[in-house]
Amino acid sequence: MPYLLVMFKKLLRGIFIFFLLIIILPVAADAQKQTSNDSRHIIFIEDAWNEALRQAAAQNKYIFVDAYASWCGPCKMLKLTTFKNSKAAEFYNKNFINVAIDMEKGQGPALATQWRMQAYPTLIIFNPKGEPVLGTVGYIKAADLIRFGEAALKK
């Protein structure tokens, strides 16, 4: 009897490991795929204005802010299209510290008041000291976003 119990436990352990591998391997493969595609979209720090300021000062880079609201349709379109454009991603990932801030959560409401937000999405570029340089409101296409960034860097 003890022999059968030991064999049964080994069989259950084997089945458990098999199912665990079936679950973990696809997740790990997806994570690796997502990491390799990171250069194909603008990489944002999420809801961390102070961290963006710190990184901008350390790297002497301008800050690109995507000020959005979760309910905003044009904000979602930016994330689905413009921010996934490879040329825009290459330009912004190289030249800016990118931060996306939900203006209705955490630090967002205070920043919305400070920056006098009137509509979403609002895109703002700040110099490395955190001073606003250029802003625009509403959805824009990738080519326009690149021109927007180039204009800010010239100021």
C-alpha positions as CSV (number, residue, x, y, z in Angstrom):
1,M,0.0,0.0,0.0
2,P,2.7,2.6,0.8
3,Y,4.3,1.9,-2.5
4,L,1.1,2.8,-4.4
5,L,0.8,6.0,-2.3
6,V,4.4,7.0,-3.2
7,M,3.8,6.3,-6.9
8,F,0.5,8.2,-6.8
9,K,2.2,11.3,-5.3
10,K,5.0,11.2,-7.9
11,L,2.3,11.0,-10.7
12,L,0.5,14.0,-9.2
13,R,3.7,16.0,-8.9
14,G,4.5,15.2,-12.5
15,I,1.1,16.3,-13.7
16,F,1.4,19.5,-11.6
17,I,4.8,20.3,-13.1
18,F,3.5,19.6,-16.6
19,F,0.5,22.0,-16.2
20,L,2.7,24.6,-14.6
21,L,5.0,24.5,-17.6
22,I,2.1,24.8,-20.0
23,I,1.0,28.0,-18.1
24,I,4.5,29.6,-17.6
25,L,6.2,29.1,-20.9
26,P,3.6,31.1,-23.0
27,V,3.7,33.9,-20.5
28,A,7.5,34.0,-20.5
29,A,7.6,33.9,-24.3
30,D,5.1,36.8,-24.4
31,A,7.1,38.9,-22.0
32,Q,10.3,38.4,-24.1
33,K,8.3,39.3,-27.2
34,Q,7.1,42.5,-25.5
35,T,10.6,43.5,-24.4
36,S,11.9,43.0,-28.0
37,N,9.1,45.3,-29.3
38,D,9.7,48.1,-26.8
39,S,11.6,50.2,-29.5
40,R,8.5,50.1,-31.6
41,H,6.5,52.3,-29.3
42,I,7.2,55.3,-27.1
43,I,8.3,54.1,-23.7
44,F,6.6,56.0,-20.9
45,I,7.2,56.3,-17.2
46,E,3.7,55.9,-15.8
47,D,2.3,58.5,-13.3
48,A,5.7,59.6,-12.0
49,W,6.3,63.3,-12.6
50,N,9.0,63.5,-9.9
51,E,10.9,60.6,-11.4
52,A,10.7,62.2,-14.8
53,L,12.1,65.4,-13.4
54,R,14.9,63.5,-11.7
55,Q,15.8,61.5,-14.9
56,A,15.6,64.7,-17.0
57,A,18.1,66.5,-14.8
58,A,20.4,63.6,-14.6
59,Q,20.4,63.0,-18.4
60,N,19.9,66.7,-19.4
61,K,16.9,65.7,-21.5
62,Y,13.6,67.4,-22.2
63,I,10.4,65.8,-20.8
64,F,7.5,64.8,-23.0
65,V,4.2,64.5,-21.0
66,D,1.1,62.7,-22.2
67,A,-1.5,64.2,-19.9
68,Y,-4.6,62.0,-20.3
69,A,-7.8,60.8,-18.7
70,S,-8.9,57.1,-18.7
71,W,-12.3,58.0,-20.3
72,C,-10.8,60.1,-23.1
73,G,-11.3,58.6,-26.6
74,P,-8.6,60.7,-28.4
75,C,-6.2,59.8,-25.6
76,K,-6.8,56.1,-26.3
77,M,-6.3,56.7,-30.0
78,L,-2.9,58.3,-29.4
79,K,-1.8,55.2,-27.4
80,L,-3.1,52.8,-30.1
81,T,-1.7,54.6,-33.1
82,T,0.6,57.6,-32.8
83,F,2.6,56.3,-29.8
84,K,3.1,53.0,-31.6
85,N,4.6,54.6,-34.7
86,S,8.2,53.3,-35.0
87,K,9.6,56.7,-36.2
88,A,7.9,58.6,-33.5
89,A,9.0,56.0,-30.9
90,E,12.6,56.2,-32.1
91,F,12.6,60.0,-32.0
92,Y,11.0,60.3,-28.5
93,N,12.8,57.4,-26.9
94,K,16.1,58.9,-28.0
95,N,15.5,62.6,-27.2
96,F,13.1,62.8,-24.3
97,I,12.1,61.4,-20.9
98,N,8.6,60.3,-21.6
99,V,5.9,60.3,-18.9
100,A,2.2,59.5,-19.2
101,I,0.1,60.9,-16.4
102,D,-3.5,60.1,-15.6
103,M,-4.7,63.6,-14.7
104,E,-7.5,62.2,-12.5
105,K,-5.4,60.0,-10.2
106,G,-2.5,60.4,-7.8
107,Q,-0.5,63.5,-8.6
108,G,-2.6,64.2,-11.7
109,P,-5.2,66.5,-10.2
110,A,-2.6,68.8,-8.6
111,L,-0.6,68.9,-11.8
112,A,-3.8,69.5,-13.9
113,T,-4.4,72.6,-11.7
114,Q,-0.8,73.7,-11.8
115,W,-0.6,73.3,-15.6
116,R,-4.1,74.8,-16.1
117,M,-5.4,71.8,-18.1
118,Q,-8.5,72.5,-20.1
119,A,-8.9,69.3,-22.2
120,Y,-7.4,65.9,-22.9
121,P,-5.2,64.7,-24.3
122,T,-2.7,67.5,-23.6
123,L,0.8,67.0,-24.7
124,I,3.5,69.2,-23.1
125,I,7.2,69.3,-23.5
126,F,9.3,70.6,-20.5
127,N,12.9,71.5,-20.4
128,P,15.2,69.5,-18.1
129,K,14.4,72.0,-15.3
130,G,10.7,71.2,-15.5
131,E,9.7,74.5,-17.2
132,P,7.1,74.2,-20.0
133,V,8.4,74.8,-23.5
134,L,5.6,73.8,-25.8
135,G,2.2,72.2,-25.6
136,T,-0.7,71.0,-27.8
137,V,-4.2,69.7,-27.1
138,G,-6.0,66.9,-28.9
139,Y,-5.1,63.9,-31.1
140,I,-2.2,64.3,-33.5
141,K,-0.6,61.9,-36.0
142,A,2.9,60.6,-35.7
143,A,4.5,63.0,-38.2
144,D,3.0,65.9,-36.4
145,L,4.1,64.6,-33.1
146,I,7.7,64.4,-34.4
147,R,7.5,68.0,-35.7
148,F,6.1,69.0,-32.3
149,G,9.1,67.5,-30.6
150,E,11.6,69.0,-33.0
151,A,10.1,72.4,-32.5
152,A,10.3,72.1,-28.7
153,L,14.0,71.0,-28.9
154,K,14.8,74.2,-30.9
155,K,13.4,76.5,-28.1
